[in-house]
Amino acid sequence: MLGSSRVFSILKIIAVLVLFSWSLSYFGITRAHYERVLRQFKGERAHFVADFLENDFDGPFDGKQIALLCANRTWTEGLIFHCDPPAGGIAVVRNAHLNCIRMAIEAGAELIVPEIVRRNAKDITQVTPDSKGKPRGIASDYFYDHQHFNWSMSTFCPQMRLYWSVDELFDTPMGTPLSISIGNLDMPQVEGSIIEKPGTFAIQFKKYLDSQSNPKTRTWPFKVEVAVTLDAWPTTYDAPAFVRNFGRVLRFRDDTRQLAAAAYFNMKKKKLTSPGFVGIHLRTEEDVWGTEFPPYDEQADYYLNYVVQSKYSVVYLASGATSENITAFTERARDLNVTVVTKKGLLDPEDILYLEHLTWDQQALVDYELILRSNLMAGTCESFFAWSLAMRRAASIGSVGGHTVVPPSSTTRWQDTLSAIMGSDQGKNKNMQLAIWP
């Protein structure tokens, strides 16, 4: 039984709540005003971060077209796709994983959630480990929010059974798995790697499967090991609403998005986002030395020219570059009255400590989220990271499939109203333009 003092305390709380509710109606206090009061009570930064996490750059996720596609495919119980783990930066890995998922849907297969080959933390030039055979992967929550992926697929594609690890099948009798790649399926390709007629994928896959494994004697479940496929599925094949939302099933992990939100909050607090800012991906780190990536001077000239021709004077620099290049770029920009900021320059000390516990590739997730929200962005055509950002930003305004708006004499490989990709060869890396999921 409640004591008299306890009863009195409860009655006081009820009286306060009744009085507050009455004041809402009597004084006409709106829900918006109430939320503003709560925001101040909760803390401005905490609420900003919560808003950032709850509201994607390109609006609410819409899985209706994913559901429609899955509902219109023929599914085979016990047919399991196990895609080889990709190695590389976040955009390379993400696109390979999305191709894996898309092909599994088309084949009507169950899926072992693809893993990731982790880059050497001490030597970023060593993208894959020195080992014989296929490199082993780690769980994909290294980059992604597993809870969101599970919700997205179980809600909109429940026909696809997911296994979080091949270990879930350790006690399941299976025969010898079949290894395949796009090249095995006798499907014509354009631009080097793009499937010309993806509508025939299911037929060609079944034809190859039956040629390698007698359907009359095949034992189930049956595992198909799929080679890494970076840029094969043309994004123009699927419905635009599917293309705009499919890539978002792989949302980046919450801690990196929280760091991006904290940096963005500080940008706004320092009035660096008004009237806007330009996101730049300066890619000169040692893992691309000796490759087709342009040298620092060429990238810097292009990016700074792009910035000064815009109406913005603040650059968020994604630091896939050496510290010397970052310093040099910042000083050159200052001479042009352009302010350059980086994630480490924006984050509070406690956030920097957390950031430094992340690997080099995980830290790039913070850059990705921030550049998504820039008013303009620029990168180089050799970069999956730059193309991935540009294609997602384009999709946010209704353009999918890499529509190009470029003056013939320009050094710009691709451009729209939100993004620019530098490159003098107008046909260079067209496979990325056509096959990177937004």
Contacts in CASP RR format, 6 or more apart in sequence:
PFRMAT RR
TARGET T0000
AUTHOR 0000-0000-0000
METHOD contacts of the structure
MODEL  1
MLGSSRVFSILKIIAVLVLFSWSLSYFGITRAHYERVLRQFKGERAHFVA
DFLENDFDGPFDGKQIALLCANRTWTEGLIFHCDPPAGGIAVVRNAHLNC
IRMAIEAGAELIVPEIVRRNAKDITQVTPDSKGKPRGIASDYFYDHQHFN
WSMSTFCPQMRLYWSVDELFDTPMGTPLSISIGNLDMPQVEGSIIEKPGT
FAIQFKKYLDSQSNPKTRTWPFKVEVAVTLDAWPTTYDAPAFVRNFGRVL
RFRDDTRQLAAAAYFNMKKKKLTSPGFVGIHLRTEEDVWGTEFPPYDEQA
DYYLNYVVQSKYSVVYLASGATSENITAFTERARDLNVTVVTKKGLLDPE
DILYLEHLTWDQQALVDYELILRSNLMAGTCESFFAWSLAMRRAASIGSV
GGHTVVPPSSTTRWQDTLSAIMGSDQGKNKNMQLAIWP
2 10 0 8 1.000
23 29 0 8 1.000
24 34 0 8 1.000
38 47 0 8 1.000
39 47 0 8 1.000
45 262 0 8 1.000
45 265 0 8 1.000
48 261 0 8 1.000
48 264 0 8 1.000
48 265 0 8 1.000
48 268 0 8 1.000
49 258 0 8 1.000
49 261 0 8 1.000
49 262 0 8 1.000
49 265 0 8 1.000
52 257 0 8 1.000
52 258 0 8 1.000
52 260 0 8 1.000
52 261 0 8 1.000
52 264 0 8 1.000
52 265 0 8 1.000
53 254 0 8 1.000
53 257 0 8 1.000
53 258 0 8 1.000
53 261 0 8 1.000
56 248 0 8 1.000
56 251 0 8 1.000
57 369 0 8 1.000
57 372 0 8 1.000
57 373 0 8 1.000
57 392 0 8 1.000
57 396 0 8 1.000
58 244 0 8 1.000
58 248 0 8 1.000
58 392 0 8 1.000
58 395 0 8 1.000
58 396 0 8 1.000
59 396 0 8 1.000
61 152 0 8 1.000
61 245 0 8 1.000
61 248 0 8 1.000
62 241 0 8 1.000
62 244 0 8 1.000
62 245 0 8 1.000
63 152 0 8 1.000
63 155 0 8 1.000
63 156 0 8 1.000
63 245 0 8 1.000
64 156 0 8 1.000
64 241 0 8 1.000
65 238 0 8 1.000
65 239 0 8 1.000
65 241 0 8 1.000
65 242 0 8 1.000
65 245 0 8 1.000
66 152 0 8 1.000
66 156 0 8 1.000
66 157 0 8 1.000
66 242 0 8 1.000
66 245 0 8 1.000
66 246 0 8 1.000
66 249 0 8 1.000
67 155 0 8 1.000
67 156 0 8 1.000
67 157 0 8 1.000
68 239 0 8 1.000
68 242 0 8 1.000
69 105 0 8 1.000
69 157 0 8 1.000
69 238 0 8 1.000
69 239 0 8 1.000
69 242 0 8 1.000
70 105 0 8 1.000
70 156 0 8 1.000
70 157 0 8 1.000
70 158 0 8 1.000
70 159 0 8 1.000
70 160 0 8 1.000
71 159 0 8 1.000
73 105 0 8 1.000
73 106 0 8 1.000
73 108 0 8 1.000
73 159 0 8 1.000
73 202 0 8 1.000
74 108 0 8 1.000
74 202 0 8 1.000
75 108 0 8 1.000
75 109 0 8 1.000
75 159 0 8 1.000
75 160 0 8 1.000
76 107 0 8 1.000
76 108 0 8 1.000
76 109 0 8 1.000
77 110 0 8 1.000
77 220 0 8 1.000
78 110 0 8 1.000
78 220 0 8 1.000
78 221 0 8 1.000
78 222 0 8 1.000
79 107 0 8 1.000
79 108 0 8 1.000
79 109 0 8 1.000
79 110 0 8 1.000
79 220 0 8 1.000
79 221 0 8 1.000
79 222 0 8 1.000
79 224 0 8 1.000
80 109 0 8 1.000
80 110 0 8 1.000
80 111 0 8 1.000
80 112 0 8 1.000
80 163 0 8 1.000
80 169 0 8 1.000
80 221 0 8 1.000
80 222 0 8 1.000
80 223 0 8 1.000
80 224 0 8 1.000
81 100 0 8 1.000
81 103 0 8 1.000
81 104 0 8 1.000
81 107 0 8 1.000
81 109 0 8 1.000
81 110 0 8 1.000
81 111 0 8 1.000
81 112 0 8 1.000
81 224 0 8 1.000
81 226 0 8 1.000
82 112 0 8 1.000
82 166 0 8 1.000
82 177 0 8 1.000
82 223 0 8 1.000
82 224 0 8 1.000
82 225 0 8 1.000
82 226 0 8 1.000
83 96 0 8 1.000
83 97 0 8 1.000
83 100 0 8 1.000
83 104 0 8 1.000
83 112 0 8 1.000
83 114 0 8 1.000
83 225 0 8 1.000
83 226 0 8 1.000
83 228 0 8 1.000
83 229 0 8 1.000
84 114 0 8 1.000
84 134 0 8 1.000
84 225 0 8 1.000
84 226 0 8 1.000
84 227 0 8 1.000
84 228 0 8 1.000
85 114 0 8 1.000
85 115 0 8 1.000
85 116 0 8 1.000
85 117 0 8 1.000
85 135 0 8 1.000
85 136 0 8 1.000
85 137 0 8 1.000
85 138 0 8 1.000
85 228 0 8 1.000
86 92 0 8 1.000
86 93 0 8 1.000
86 96 0 8 1.000
86 97 0 8 1.000
86 114 0 8 1.000
86 116 0 8 1.000
86 117 0 8 1.000
86 228 0 8 1.000
86 230 0 8 1.000
87 93 0 8 1.000
87 116 0 8 1.000
87 117 0 8 1.000
87 119 0 8 1.000
87 127 0 8 1.000
87 128 0 8 1.000
87 135 0 8 1.000
88 117 0 8 1.000
88 119 0 8 1.000
88 127 0 8 1.000
88 361 0 8 1.000
89 119 0 8 1.000
89 127 0 8 1.000
89 361 0 8 1.000
89 364 0 8 1.000
89 384 0 8 1.000
89 385 0 8 1.000
90 143 0 8 1.000
90 252 0 8 1.000
90 361 0 8 1.000
90 364 0 8 1.000
90 365 0 8 1.000
90 368 0 8 1.000
90 385 0 8 1.000
91 368 0 8 1.000
91 383 0 8 1.000
91 384 0 8 1.000
91 385 0 8 1.000
91 387 0 8 1.000
91 388 0 8 1.000
91 389 0 8 1.000
91 436 0 8 1.000
92 230 0 8 1.000
92 384 0 8 1.000
93 116 0 8 1.000
93 143 0 8 1.000
94 143 0 8 1.000
94 247 0 8 1.000
94 250 0 8 1.000
94 388 0 8 1.000
94 437 0 8 1.000
95 230 0 8 1.000
95 231 0 8 1.000
95 384 0 8 1.000
95 388 0 8 1.000
95 435 0 8 1.000
95 436 0 8 1.000
95 437 0 8 1.000
96 114 0 8 1.000
96 228 0 8 1.000
96 229 0 8 1.000
96 230 0 8 1.000
97 114 0 8 1.000
97 140 0 8 1.000
97 250 0 8 1.000
98 246 0 8 1.000
98 247 0 8 1.000
98 250 0 8 1.000
98 437 0 8 1.000
99 229 0 8 1.000
99 230 0 8 1.000
99 231 0 8 1.000
99 232 0 8 1.000
99 233 0 8 1.000
99 435 0 8 1.000
99 437 0 8 1.000
100 111 0 8 1.000
100 114 0 8 1.000
100 226 0 8 1.000
100 229 0 8 1.000
101 111 0 8 1.000
101 114 0 8 1.000
101 249 0 8 1.000
102 233 0 8 1.000
102 246 0 8 1.000
103 201 0 8 1.000
103 205 0 8 1.000
103 226 0 8 1.000
103 229 0 8 1.000
103 233 0 8 1.000
104 110 0 8 1.000
104 111 0 8 1.000
104 160 0 8 1.000
105 157 0 8 1.000
105 160 0 8 1.000
106 198 0 8 1.000
106 199 0 8 1.000
106 201 0 8 1.000
106 202 0 8 1.000
106 205 0 8 1.000
107 201 0 8 1.000
107 202 0 8 1.000
107 205 0 8 1.000
107 206 0 8 1.000
107 224 0 8 1.000
108 159 0 8 1.000
108 160 0 8 1.000
108 202 0 8 1.000
109 160 0 8 1.000
109 224 0 8 1.000
110 160 0 8 1.000
110 161 0 8 1.000
110 162 0 8 1.000
110 163 0 8 1.000
110 221 0 8 1.000
111 160 0 8 1.000
111 161 0 8 1.000
111 162 0 8 1.000
111 163 0 8 1.000
112 163 0 8 1.000
112 165 0 8 1.000
112 166 0 8 1.000
112 168 0 8 1.000
112 169 0 8 1.000
112 223 0 8 1.000
113 139 0 8 1.000
113 140 0 8 1.000
113 146 0 8 1.000
113 149 0 8 1.000
113 162 0 8 1.000
113 163 0 8 1.000
113 164 0 8 1.000
113 165 0 8 1.000
114 140 0 8 1.000
115 136 0 8 1.000
115 137 0 8 1.000
115 138 0 8 1.000
115 139 0 8 1.000
115 140 0 8 1.000
116 137 0 8 1.000
116 138 0 8 1.000
116 139 0 8 1.000
116 140 0 8 1.000
116 142 0 8 1.000
116 143 0 8 1.000
117 127 0 8 1.000
117 128 0 8 1.000
117 129 0 8 1.000
117 135 0 8 1.000
117 136 0 8 1.000
117 137 0 8 1.000
117 138 0 8 1.000
118 137 0 8 1.000
118 138 0 8 1.000
118 142 0 8 1.000
118 359 0 8 1.000
118 361 0 8 1.000
119 126 0 8 1.000
119 127 0 8 1.000
119 359 0 8 1.000
119 360 0 8 1.000
119 361 0 8 1.000
120 126 0 8 1.000
120 127 0 8 1.000
120 129 0 8 1.000
121 359 0 8 1.000
121 360 0 8 1.000
124 285 0 8 1.000
124 286 0 8 1.000
124 287 0 8 1.000
124 360 0 8 1.000
125 286 0 8 1.000
125 287 0 8 1.000
127 287 0 8 1.000
128 135 0 8 1.000
129 135 0 8 1.000
129 136 0 8 1.000
139 146 0 8 1.000
139 164 0 8 1.000
139 165 0 8 1.000
140 146 0 8 1.000
140 149 0 8 1.000
141 253 0 8 1.000
142 362 0 8 1.000
143 250 0 8 1.000
143 252 0 8 1.000
143 253 0 8 1.000
143 361 0 8 1.000
143 362 0 8 1.000
143 365 0 8 1.000
144 250 0 8 1.000
144 251 0 8 1.000
144 252 0 8 1.000
144 253 0 8 1.000
145 251 0 8 1.000
145 252 0 8 1.000
145 253 0 8 1.000
145 254 0 8 1.000
146 164 0 8 1.000
148 249 0 8 1.000
148 251 0 8 1.000
149 249 0 8 1.000
149 250 0 8 1.000
149 251 0 8 1.000
150 162 0 8 1.000
152 248 0 8 1.000
152 249 0 8 1.000
153 160 0 8 1.000
153 162 0 8 1.000
153 249 0 8 1.000
154 162 0 8 1.000
163 169 0 8 1.000
169 221 0 8 1.000
169 223 0 8 1.000
172 221 0 8 1.000
173 219 0 8 1.000
174 219 0 8 1.000
174 221 0 8 1.000
174 222 0 8 1.000
174 223 0 8 1.000
175 219 0 8 1.000
175 222 0 8 1.000
175 223 0 8 1.000
177 222 0 8 1.000
177 223 0 8 1.000
177 224 0 8 1.000
177 225 0 8 1.000
178 209 0 8 1.000
178 212 0 8 1.000
178 213 0 8 1.000
178 222 0 8 1.000
178 223 0 8 1.000
178 224 0 8 1.000
178 225 0 8 1.000
179 224 0 8 1.000
179 225 0 8 1.000
179 227 0 8 1.000
180 205 0 8 1.000
180 208 0 8 1.000
180 224 0 8 1.000
180 225 0 8 1.000
180 226 0 8 1.000
180 227 0 8 1.000
181 226 0 8 1.000
181 227 0 8 1.000
181 229 0 8 1.000
182 189 0 8 1.000
182 193 0 8 1.000
182 195 0 8 1.000
182 227 0 8 1.000
182 229 0 8 1.000
182 232 0 8 1.000
184 208 0 8 1.000
185 201 0 8 1.000
185 204 0 8 1.000
185 205 0 8 1.000
185 207 0 8 1.000
185 208 0 8 1.000
186 204 0 8 1.000
186 207 0 8 1.000
186 208 0 8 1.000
187 195 0 8 1.000
187 196 0 8 1.000
187 197 0 8 1.000
187 200 0 8 1.000
187 201 0 8 1.000
187 204 0 8 1.000
188 195 0 8 1.000
188 196 0 8 1.000
188 197 0 8 1.000
189 195 0 8 1.000
189 196 0 8 1.000
189 232 0 8 1.000
190 196 0 8 1.000
191 430 0 8 1.000
191 431 0 8 1.000
191 434 0 8 1.000
192 431 0 8 1.000
193 230 0 8 1.000
193 231 0 8 1.000
193 232 0 8 1.000
193 431 0 8 1.000
193 435 0 8 1.000
194 231 0 8 1.000
194 232 0 8 1.000
194 233 0 8 1.000
194 234 0 8 1.000
194 431 0 8 1.000
194 434 0 8 1.000
194 435 0 8 1.000
195 201 0 8 1.000
195 232 0 8 1.000
195 233 0 8 1.000
195 234 0 8 1.000
198 233 0 8 1.000
198 234 0 8 1.000
198 237 0 8 1.000
199 237 0 8 1.000
209 215 0 8 1.000
209 224 0 8 1.000
213 222 0 8 1.000
230 384 0 8 1.000
230 435 0 8 1.000
231 431 0 8 1.000
231 432 0 8 1.000
231 434 0 8 1.000
231 435 0 8 1.000
231 436 0 8 1.000
232 435 0 8 1.000
233 435 0 8 1.000
234 401 0 8 1.000
234 434 0 8 1.000
234 435 0 8 1.000
235 243 0 8 1.000
235 391 0 8 1.000
235 400 0 8 1.000
235 401 0 8 1.000
235 402 0 8 1.000
235 434 0 8 1.000
235 435 0 8 1.000
235 436 0 8 1.000
235 437 0 8 1.000
235 438 0 8 1.000
236 400 0 8 1.000
236 401 0 8 1.000
236 434 0 8 1.000
238 246 0 8 1.000
240 398 0 8 1.000
240 400 0 8 1.000
243 395 0 8 1.000
243 400 0 8 1.000
243 401 0 8 1.000
243 437 0 8 1.000
243 438 0 8 1.000
244 395 0 8 1.000
244 396 0 8 1.000
244 398 0 8 1.000
244 400 0 8 1.000
244 438 0 8 1.000
246 437 0 8 1.000
247 437 0 8 1.000
247 438 0 8 1.000
251 257 0 8 1.000
252 365 0 8 1.000
252 368 0 8 1.000
252 369 0 8 1.000
253 362 0 8 1.000
253 365 0 8 1.000
255 354 0 8 1.000
255 358 0 8 1.000
256 358 0 8 1.000
256 362 0 8 1.000
256 363 0 8 1.000
256 365 0 8 1.000
256 366 0 8 1.000
256 369 0 8 1.000
257 365 0 8 1.000
257 369 0 8 1.000
259 343 0 8 1.000
259 347 0 8 1.000
259 351 0 8 1.000
259 354 0 8 1.000
259 355 0 8 1.000
259 366 0 8 1.000
260 343 0 8 1.000
260 365 0 8 1.000
260 366 0 8 1.000
260 369 0 8 1.000
260 370 0 8 1.000
261 369 0 8 1.000
262 346 0 8 1.000
262 347 0 8 1.000
262 348 0 8 1.000
262 351 0 8 1.000
263 343 0 8 1.000
263 346 0 8 1.000
263 347 0 8 1.000
263 351 0 8 1.000
263 366 0 8 1.000
263 370 0 8 1.000
264 273 0 8 1.000
264 370 0 8 1.000
264 373 0 8 1.000
266 346 0 8 1.000
266 347 0 8 1.000
266 348 0 8 1.000
267 273 0 8 1.000
267 277 0 8 1.000
267 316 0 8 1.000
267 341 0 8 1.000
267 346 0 8 1.000
268 274 0 8 1.000
272 314 0 8 1.000
272 339 0 8 1.000
272 341 0 8 1.000
273 314 0 8 1.000
275 311 0 8 1.000
275 312 0 8 1.000
275 375 0 8 1.000
276 312 0 8 1.000
276 314 0 8 1.000
276 374 0 8 1.000
276 375 0 8 1.000
277 312 0 8 1.000
277 314 0 8 1.000
277 315 0 8 1.000
277 316 0 8 1.000
277 374 0 8 1.000
277 375 0 8 1.000
278 306 0 8 1.000
278 307 0 8 1.000
278 310 0 8 1.000
278 312 0 8 1.000
278 314 0 8 1.000
278 315 0 8 1.000
278 316 0 8 1.000
278 374 0 8 1.000
278 375 0 8 1.000
278 376 0 8 1.000
278 377 0 8 1.000
278 378 0 8 1.000
279 315 0 8 1.000
279 316 0 8 1.000
279 317 0 8 1.000
279 318 0 8 1.000
279 370 0 8 1.000
279 371 0 8 1.000
279 374 0 8 1.000
279 376 0 8 1.000
279 377 0 8 1.000
279 378 0 8 1.000
280 303 0 8 1.000
280 307 0 8 1.000
280 315 0 8 1.000
280 316 0 8 1.000
280 317 0 8 1.000
280 318 0 8 1.000
280 377 0 8 1.000
280 378 0 8 1.000
280 379 0 8 1.000
281 318 0 8 1.000
281 320 0 8 1.000
281 367 0 8 1.000
281 371 0 8 1.000
281 377 0 8 1.000
281 378 0 8 1.000
281 379 0 8 1.000
281 380 0 8 1.000
281 383 0 8 1.000
281 385 0 8 1.000
281 386 0 8 1.000
281 389 0 8 1.000
282 296 0 8 1.000
282 299 0 8 1.000
282 300 0 8 1.000
282 303 0 8 1.000
282 317 0 8 1.000
282 318 0 8 1.000
282 319 0 8 1.000
282 320 0 8 1.000
282 321 0 8 1.000
282 325 0 8 1.000
282 326 0 8 1.000
282 329 0 8 1.000
283 293 0 8 1.000
283 299 0 8 1.000
283 320 0 8 1.000
283 321 0 8 1.000
283 379 0 8 1.000
283 380 0 8 1.000
283 382 0 8 1.000
283 383 0 8 1.000
283 385 0 8 1.000
283 386 0 8 1.000
284 293 0 8 1.000
284 295 0 8 1.000
284 296 0 8 1.000
284 299 0 8 1.000
284 320 0 8 1.000
284 321 0 8 1.000
284 322 0 8 1.000
284 325 0 8 1.000
285 320 0 8 1.000
285 321 0 8 1.000
285 322 0 8 1.000
286 322 0 8 1.000
288 382 0 8 1.000
291 382 0 8 1.000
292 382 0 8 1.000
293 380 0 8 1.000
293 382 0 8 1.000
293 383 0 8 1.000
294 302 0 8 1.000
294 380 0 8 1.000
294 382 0 8 1.000
294 422 0 8 1.000
294 423 0 8 1.000
296 321 0 8 1.000
296 325 0 8 1.000
296 328 0 8 1.000
299 379 0 8 1.000
299 380 0 8 1.000
299 422 0 8 1.000
300 325 0 8 1.000
300 328 0 8 1.000
300 329 0 8 1.000
300 332 0 8 1.000
302 378 0 8 1.000
302 411 0 8 1.000
302 422 0 8 1.000
303 315 0 8 1.000
303 329 0 8 1.000
303 378 0 8 1.000
303 379 0 8 1.000
303 422 0 8 1.000
304 329 0 8 1.000
304 332 0 8 1.000
304 333 0 8 1.000
304 336 0 8 1.000
304 338 0 8 1.000
306 376 0 8 1.000
306 378 0 8 1.000
306 420 0 8 1.000
307 313 0 8 1.000
307 315 0 8 1.000
307 333 0 8 1.000
307 336 0 8 1.000
307 338 0 8 1.000
308 336 0 8 1.000
308 338 0 8 1.000
310 376 0 8 1.000
312 375 0 8 1.000
312 376 0 8 1.000
313 337 0 8 1.000
313 338 0 8 1.000
313 339 0 8 1.000
314 338 0 8 1.000
314 339 0 8 1.000
314 340 0 8 1.000
314 341 0 8 1.000
315 333 0 8 1.000
315 338 0 8 1.000
315 339 0 8 1.000
315 340 0 8 1.000
315 341 0 8 1.000
316 341 0 8 1.000
316 342 0 8 1.000
316 370 0 8 1.000
316 371 0 8 1.000
316 374 0 8 1.000
317 326 0 8 1.000
317 329 0 8 1.000
317 330 0 8 1.000
317 340 0 8 1.000
317 341 0 8 1.000
317 342 0 8 1.000
318 364 0 8 1.000
318 367 0 8 1.000
318 368 0 8 1.000
318 370 0 8 1.000
318 371 0 8 1.000
318 385 0 8 1.000
319 326 0 8 1.000
319 342 0 8 1.000
319 343 0 8 1.000
319 344 0 8 1.000
319 367 0 8 1.000
320 364 0 8 1.000
320 367 0 8 1.000
321 329 0 8 1.000
326 342 0 8 1.000
329 340 0 8 1.000
330 340 0 8 1.000
333 339 0 8 1.000
333 340 0 8 1.000
334 340 0 8 1.000
343 355 0 8 1.000
343 363 0 8 1.000
343 366 0 8 1.000
343 367 0 8 1.000
343 370 0 8 1.000
344 352 0 8 1.000
344 355 0 8 1.000
347 355 0 8 1.000
355 363 0 8 1.000
355 366 0 8 1.000
364 385 0 8 1.000
368 385 0 8 1.000
368 388 0 8 1.000
368 389 0 8 1.000
371 377 0 8 1.000
371 389 0 8 1.000
372 389 0 8 1.000
372 392 0 8 1.000
372 393 0 8 1.000
375 418 0 8 1.000
376 418 0 8 1.000
376 419 0 8 1.000
376 420 0 8 1.000
377 386 0 8 1.000
377 389 0 8 1.000
377 390 0 8 1.000
377 393 0 8 1.000
377 418 0 8 1.000
377 419 0 8 1.000
377 420 0 8 1.000
378 386 0 8 1.000
378 419 0 8 1.000
378 420 0 8 1.000
378 421 0 8 1.000
378 422 0 8 1.000
379 386 0 8 1.000
379 389 0 8 1.000
379 390 0 8 1.000
379 420 0 8 1.000
379 421 0 8 1.000
379 422 0 8 1.000
380 386 0 8 1.000
380 421 0 8 1.000
380 422 0 8 1.000
380 423 0 8 1.000
381 387 0 8 1.000
381 413 0 8 1.000
381 414 0 8 1.000
381 421 0 8 1.000
381 422 0 8 1.000
381 423 0 8 1.000
381 425 0 8 1.000
381 428 0 8 1.000
381 429 0 8 1.000
381 432 0 8 1.000
382 429 0 8 1.000
384 432 0 8 1.000
384 436 0 8 1.000
386 421 0 8 1.000
387 421 0 8 1.000
387 429 0 8 1.000
387 432 0 8 1.000
387 433 0 8 1.000
387 436 0 8 1.000
388 436 0 8 1.000
388 437 0 8 1.000
388 438 0 8 1.000
389 419 0 8 1.000
390 414 0 8 1.000
390 416 0 8 1.000
390 418 0 8 1.000
390 419 0 8 1.000
390 420 0 8 1.000
390 421 0 8 1.000
391 400 0 8 1.000
391 401 0 8 1.000
391 402 0 8 1.000
391 433 0 8 1.000
391 436 0 8 1.000
391 437 0 8 1.000
391 438 0 8 1.000
392 438 0 8 1.000
393 416 0 8 1.000
393 418 0 8 1.000
393 419 0 8 1.000
394 400 0 8 1.000
394 401 0 8 1.000
394 402 0 8 1.000
394 403 0 8 1.000
394 416 0 8 1.000
394 418 0 8 1.000
394 419 0 8 1.000
394 438 0 8 1.000
395 438 0 8 1.000
396 418 0 8 1.000
396 438 0 8 1.000
397 416 0 8 1.000
397 417 0 8 1.000
397 418 0 8 1.000
399 416 0 8 1.000
400 438 0 8 1.000
401 433 0 8 1.000
401 434 0 8 1.000
402 414 0 8 1.000
402 433 0 8 1.000
402 434 0 8 1.000
403 416 0 8 1.000
404 414 0 8 1.000
404 415 0 8 1.000
404 433 0 8 1.000
405 415 0 8 1.000
405 416 0 8 1.000
406 412 0 8 1.000
406 413 0 8 1.000
406 414 0 8 1.000
406 415 0 8 1.000
406 426 0 8 1.000
408 426 0 8 1.000
411 422 0 8 1.000
411 423 0 8 1.000
411 424 0 8 1.000
412 420 0 8 1.000
412 421 0 8 1.000
412 422 0 8 1.000
412 423 0 8 1.000
413 421 0 8 1.000
413 422 0 8 1.000
413 423 0 8 1.000
413 424 0 8 1.000
413 425 0 8 1.000
413 426 0 8 1.000
413 427 0 8 1.000
413 428 0 8 1.000
413 429 0 8 1.000
414 420 0 8 1.000
414 421 0 8 1.000
414 433 0 8 1.000
415 421 0 8 1.000
END
